[in-house]
Amino acid sequence: MDLKNTQAAETTKTYNRNELDVSTGNIYETIAILAKRAVQINEDIKVELFDKLEEFATPTENLEEIFENKEQIEVSKFYEKLPKPQAIAIEQWLQEKIYYRHTDADTEE
């Protein structure tokens, strides 16, 4: 996932409901799809962040010894400034980058 080049809004933005539910025809179905995609994006971001921060982990578990690492701080700041997963999901939806299907229709066939 390319988080650096995302065009998602970093702040709250109001979207036209009619633009969101064009492909499904149902706003509730669209919201359910967007929620599932936002959870996937959040998991991807979390795994990526933990992998990067694991590089800076120290083997000592002493609470008295706390080390500041500038690279670790920069990585954390980058991930804090990213748009929310919901905003990324909406942006992907509006650019038609999200694939969805009805599984109940697949089981009937």
Order of alpha helices (4+ residues) and beta strands (2+ residues): alpha-alpha-alpha-alpha-alpha
